[in-house]
Amino acid sequence: MTLLLGPVLRHVGETTATVWVQTDAPAEVTVLGCSARTFEVEDCHYALVPVQGLAADSVTEYTVQIDGVTAWPEPESDFPPSVIKTRGPATADRLRVIFGSCRYPKTGVAKLDDKLGLDALDCYATRLTAMPTQEWPDALLLLGDQVYADELTPEAREHLAGGRSGRRSAGTRPPDEVVSFTEYERLYRHTWGDPEIRWILSTLPTAMIFDDHDIRDDWNTSAAWRAEVNAMPWWRDRIRAGLASYWVYQHLGNLSPTELAADEDYQKVLATDGDCWPLLAELADRADSEVDGDKGLRFSFRWDLGRSRLIMVDSRNARILDSGDRKMLGDREFQWLEEQVNDELETVDHLLIGSSLPWLLPPVLGDLQTINEIAANRDGLRGKLGEKIRQTADLEHWPAFLNSFLRLSELINSAATRSSRGPATISVLSGDVHHSYAARADFGGSSTTRIHQLVCSPVHNYVPGPLKPALKLSWSPRLARVSRRWARRNGSPDLPMTWRNLSGPLFGNTIASLEADGRTAEVIFEQPLDNGDLTSVTTVALT
């Protein structure tokens, strides 16, 4: 019996944890005396082991047994033991999370790997092996593009070109499009199978949300994009495979044991004797479909981290487009977000909102996206041209969904001002845009809550050279005044806040750490040196 992938440590509470694994055959998987049977999807086998009975504020080494035989740690491993580090009263006032997005795997092609540079998460894992366990981060937040299903490595392209059992011979499935669950399975194994990555995922509680490349570039840009891609004969297989594999590999582990026990889809899967694929295909169809202005499945989730709170928002699949009423989140999902933000907010020192897409872009770029949305909403040739530009230039971030952008801004401002003891900081953590920065928002008024947009991207990828000066220019205050006037002339309302860049834009592979102690906090951006060490590029005080 073989452990193909994992263990991946996912949700960790004060006394509970979940550990995800993939095995090569049906099995009973045991961690710290707690067991779970695998479930099957397309001849692939998975288990999510709910670990109970841990002590608060403790560090516990663990192993993984498959049918009673130890499968982790691997024999003669040079890595420290994997551990589960819980939080509790003694650590409620302290927080350290590392975050980033856009991690392309190593390819094995020297020229391409040199172009990509050193993997910042890989380097962080190496550093972690020499750090005292008590100094390890409380969580790793992966903010999108965990796999690149549309930008394949040479190995993946070669595999698809060969096909399996003649699958590509019919001519209806392009040779470079991932369209099946087992093809996604191969991508995840390649991306998460790197030894350093596999180890760090086994020992840091990891929260994940997807972005477009987990499915396909520009996924859910607009209703026109959806109509065009839905006409492709292979797309229904692709979206089913992408959403089903996301549910298995990423989403399930975001949930606590209590949430898993109440999740009807997960309980149906566990109760199935044999292949669960029909259930997951139906689940994926439901997640992809709009009903009464909402999606049929919520991927957003919340983690409580002592006196800090993480709310991860699905800003990619939750979009409402087909109805013609363009929204980043449906009303029901936005109401859920509002409830999570406002729930006992007076007990929260630091509120973190995770969104794969930045809320606050460089001001010039944000205005351009708003102007484009207004144009794309018009009838006739101008609207078609606006839609063409939207898709070509990837103008589909929060400001390109202006009503949702304003609603999120109002929610953040309300959270900062609703009581005399609001959070010390509210930070929106994002990725996607292949440069990193820290921006501070100013709504005016007398609130002492500091509000920031923190972006870390990429962890392991590259930025085309011509894009760098354009991104730098988009932060220009002078150009921002011009673009704001232009946006107002085109119908944009005045925005409720202004924002300025505190650090960046930073280019290159980066990992960011948000560290809080009591009501003070800072963010640190680090990049790899040629020798594999990480060096601090900039530190920004958030309070």
N, C-alpha and C positions, 0 to 999 in steps of 0.2 A: 504494500500500500504506500502511495507516494503523496506528499504534500506538494501540489503543483504551484500554489501561490499562497502568500500569507505566511504566518498569521498577520492580520492587520488589526491593530487595536483601534476601536472606534469610540462610541460614546462611553464616557466614564463618569459615574456619579460619585457620591460620597461613599457608598458601600457596594456599588455595582459596576459592571463593565460588560462590553460586548466584544467578542473576538471573532473576526471573519476569516474563513479559510476556503480554499479550493483544493479538492482532492481528485485523484484519478479514477476513483470508483466509489460506490456507495459505502458509507462507513459511519461509525460512531466516533465523534470528535469530543475529546475531554480536555478541559482547562481548569486547573485548580479544583478538581473534583466535581465540576459541573459539566454536563454533557449535552450534546445535541446530535440528532441524526442529520445526515446530508439530505438535500433535496436535489432533484435532477432537472436540468434544462438542456435539451439537445445533446444528451450523452455527456454533459459536463456536470460536476457535482460540487455542491456548496453547503457550508454550514455557518450559522451565526450563533456562537455559543454565548448564552447569557450567564455571566459569572456573578454569583450572589455571595453575600456574607463577608465582603471585604471590610476592613477597618477604615474609618475616616482618617485622613491625613497620614496615610501609610504608603509604603513602597513594598510591593510584593513581586518577587521573581516568579515567572511562570514558564511552564513547558506545555507542549501540545502533544497529546497522544491520539493516534488513529487506531481504533480497534485495540487499544491497550498498549500499543507500541509507540515509543517516543519518536516523533517526527520533527520536533523543533525543541531546542536548537539543533542545527545540522551538525553532524560529527566534525570535530576538529575546527569548529568555527572560531575565528579570531575576534568576533564581536562580543561585547559584554552581554550578560544575560538580559533577555527581554523582561521588562517589568511593567506592572500596572501601578501607577502613582495616583492615588485618590486625593481629592480635596476635602476640606472640612473646616471647622471653626478656626483652627490655628492658622489657616492660610486664606481665609475668606477675604482679607483686605489686600492680598497680593495677587498679581496676575502677570504672566508672561505668555504671549502667543506669538508664533511665527506664522507668516502668511506670504502668499505669492500666487502667481498663476502662469499659465502658458509654459508647460514643461514638455518639450519635445524629447523623445528618447535618444539614447546613443544609437548611432546607425552602424558602426563597424566600418564605415568608409572614412578613411583618414581625412580627406579633403573636406568632406561635409562636417565631420566632427570638429575639425579645426575652425571652421566657419561658425559653428554653433558656440564654441567656447566651453569653458568648464561649467558643469551643472551646479548651480548655487546650492540646491538642496542636497546634492551628493556631498559637497564640501561641508555643509552644516552637519550632515550625518557623521562625517569623519571627526569633526570637532567634538561632537556630542560624546563620542566614545571615550574621550579624555576628561569630560566634565563630571564633577560630582553629581550623583543622581538628583539630589535636592535642588540643584540649579537648572535642571532640565525644564523646558517649556511645559506649560499646562496643556497646550493644544497646538496642533498644526492645522492651519486653515488653508485648504487648497481651493482657490477661487475661480476655477474654470480651466478648461482645456487640459484635463488630465490625460486624455488620449487625443491624437490627431487622426481622426478617421478619414479626413479629406486631404491630408498632406502626408502621404505614406512614405515610410522609409524604403530604400531600394529593396530590402529583403521582403517587406510586405507587398510591394508591387510585383516582385517576382513570384511570390506565392499566389497572388490573385490571378496573375496572367496564366499560371498553370492550371488554376481552378482545382476543384475537387469533384471527382466522379463526373467530369464533363460538364459541370454546371455552367461554364461560360460559353459553351458551344452553341447555345440557342440564339445568341446574338442580342437578347433583350437586356442583358446586364453588362454594363460597360466594364472593361477589364481593370479599371482603376477605382471602382466604387465598391466600398464595403457594404454588403447587402444582407448578410446573415448573422445570426447570433454567434456561430462558431468563428466567423471571421473577426467579430468584435472581441471574442474571447482571446484570440491570438494577439490582438493589439494590446489588451490589458496585460497579458502575461509578459509581452515584450517590454512594455513601459514600466511595470511594477517589479519586474524580475531582476533588475540590477541589484547586486548584493547590498550595497550601501542603502539604497532606497528601500529594499525589502526589510532591512533591519530597522531603519528609523520608523517605518510604518508599523512595525511590530511593537514599538515601545513608546510612541507619542500618541495620545488620543487625537484622532484625525477626523475633522469635519470637511465635507466636500460639497461642492455645487458645480453644475456643468455650465459650459458656455457653448458657443456655436461649433467649435471644432470637434467637440465630443460627439456631435452628430454630423454637421456639414457647415462649411463656411457660409456666413450670412443667414444661418438658420432663423426663420421667422422674422426676417427683415420687414415684411409688409404682406398685405393680403395678395398683392400681385405676385410677390415671390412665391407664396404658398400655392397659388393657382398654377403657376408655371411648373413648380417642382412636382405638384400632385399629378400632373399630366404625364410624368415620366413612368414608364411601365414597371420600373424597378423600385420606385420611391416607397411604396407601401411596405415592401419587405425591408427597406433601409430604415425607415422611421420606427417600425416595430422592433427591429434588431437593436437599434440605437437606444430607444427608451427602455426596452426590456433589460438590456445589459446594464444600462445606467442604474436601474432599480436594483439589480442584483449586486453590482460591484460597488456602487457609490451610495445610493439612497438608503438602503436598509440599515447600514451602520450609523447613519445620522440619528436614528431613533433610539430612545432609551428602552430597556427591557419592558417597562410598563406600557410604553407606546407600541412596541412590537406585539405585546399580548392583546392589545385592543385593535390592531390593524387587521381588518377583515381579509385583505388580499394576502398578507403574509400568512395568516392562519389557514387560508385555503391552500396555499402552496405547501405548507407543512403537512396538511391532511391528505395531499395527493399521493397516491401510490403509482409511481412511474413518472413519465416526462411531464413537467409543468408547463411546457411551451404553450399549449393552447390557452392556459390561464394568463400567461404573460403577454401573449399577442393581444388578447382582449383588453388587458390592463393598458398596454401601450396605445391601442386605439382610443381608449377612454381618455388617456392623458393628452393625446394629440387633438381631441375633438373639443369644439366649443358647444356648450349647451346653455342657452339663456344668458349669454355674455360671460360665462365662466368656463374654466377647464375642469375636466372630470377627475383630476387627481392633483393633490397639492404636494409639491416637492420642497417648499420652504419649511424651515424648522427652527427650533430654539434650543440653545444650551444655556443653562445657568452655571456660572463660574464664580462661586462665592458672591461677592458684592458687585460683580460684573455680569453682564448679560450679552450673549451673542444671539442675534436673530439673523439667520441666513435666508436671503430672499431669492427666489427663482425669478430672475429677470430675463429669462430666455424662453422657456416653454410656456410660462404662465401668460404670455402676451395674448391679447384679444385683437384679432385682425379680421377674421372672416365676416364679422357682422358689419364691418365698415366703421365701427366706433373704435378708433385706434387707442389701445391702452397697453401699458407695460404690464400691469396686473389687472385681472378682473376685479369687480367690486367686492366679491366675497373674499377673495384672497387679500385685497387691500384692507378690508375690515379685520381680517385675522391679524395682519401686520400691526394695525393700530391697537388691537387688543393686547398683543404681546409687548408692544412698546410701553403702553400705559399701565400694565399690570403691576401694582405695587412699585411704581417707579421711584418712590421716595426711598426705597431700600437699595437702589442701584447707584453705585459710584461712577461706573464707566459703562456706557451703552455702546455696543458694537453692532453695526448693521452691515452684514456681508452681502455684497451684490457683485456678481462677476463683472458687470458693466459699471463704470464710474457714474455717480450722481453728478459730480462737478467735474466737467472737462475743462481744458484750457478755454478761457472765456470766448475767444474768437471762434474756436471750433464748436463750442456749444451754441453760439448764435447762428453759425452756418447751418447746423443741424435743425434748429428751430425754423429758420427761413426756408430750408428745403422741405420740411414737413408741411408748412403752410402752402408751398407751391404744389407739392405732390397731392394735396387734398383738393386741388382745383380741378374743374372739368377741362376737357379738351387737350390741345397740344401741350399747353403749359404744364398741365398735370402729368401727362405722360413723360415729358422731359424731366420734371421733378422726380418722378418715380425712377427713371433711368439713372439719374445722378445719385439718388438714394442708394440704389443697389450697387452701382459701380464704386462709389466712394465709401461704402460701409457707414452711411449716416443713419445709424439706428440705435443710438444710445439714449439715455434718459431724456436729454433735451429734444430728441426727435420724437418723443411721445410727450408733448408739452403739458397736457392736462395731468398726466401721471407724475411728471417732473415737479409740477407746482404742488400737487397733492402730497408728494413725499417731502418737499420743502416745508410745507405747512405742518406736517406731522413732526418733523425734526424740531422746528421752531417751537411748536406747542410743547413738546417734551422738555425743551430747555427752559420754558417759562411758566409751566403750569403750577409750580409750587415754589415755596421759598427754599426748599432743599432739593433742587433738581440734580441730575447727574453732574459730576465735575466735568466730564467730557462726553461728547457724542461723536463717534468716528464711523464714517462709512468706509469700509475696506473693500477694495476692488482690484481688478487686474485688466486684462484684455488689450490695452492700448500700446503695449510694447515700449513704454517708458514709465519711470517711477517718479512720484512726486508727493509732497504733502502740501495741501492747500487749506487755508483757514477761512471759514465763512463768517460773515458779519450780517446779522439781521437787524442791527440797531438795538435800541432798548437797553435795559439795565441788567439783563441776565448775566450771571457769572459763569454759566456753562460755556465751555469752549467747544466749537463745532468744527470738525475737520473732514476732509476727503483725503484718504491715504491710499495710494495706488502703488502696487508692486508688480511689475511685469517687464520682461519675462523672467521666469526662474531659469529656463534653459531654451533659448531661441535667439534670434537675431533681428535687428532692425535694418531695413534697407537704408543705405546711406542717404539718398535724397530726402527721406522722410524726416531725418533729424533736424535740419534747419527749419523745415516747415513747422514741426512741433514746437521748437524753440520760439519761432515767430508768433505762434498762436497764443503765447503767454504775454505778448507785448501789451502793456497798459494803454499805450497810444492807439494801437490797432483795435483793442477791446472797446474803446470809446466809439470808434467808427463803426464797428460791427454791431454794437448795441443800438446806435441810431438807425442803422440799416434794418435791423430786426424790427424795431418799433414801426418804421415806415411800412413794413410788410405785414403788420398786424399782430406782432408779438406784444403782449402786455409788459408793463414794467415788472421786473423780477423782485421778489421780496427780500433779496439779500445780494450782497456783493461778496467776492472772494478773491484772495490773493495767494500767490505761490510762496510758500515758506522754504521750499527746497526742491531743486530740480529745475528742468527735467533731467533725470538721470537715465543714461542709456547703458545697456549691457545687462548680463545676467545678474539678478539681484534677489536677495531674501531680506524680508523686513521683520523686525521684532517690535511688538508693542508691549511695553513693560509699565506696570502700574503698582504703586505702593500707597495704600490709603487713597487719598483723592488727588495725588500727583501722578502724572503719566508722561511718557516720552515714546517716540518711535525712532528706531535705528535702522538705517538701510546699509546693507553690507554686500560686497561684491568679491568674487574670487580673485586671488592673485595667481600668478603663473605656477607657483608651487602648490596650489590647492588650498592654501589658507584663505580665510575670509578676512577682509579688512573693512572697517567702518568707513563709509563714504560720507555720511552725514547723520547727525542726531538732531531731532527736533523736539523741543519741549511742547507738550500738548496742554499744559496747565500754566 
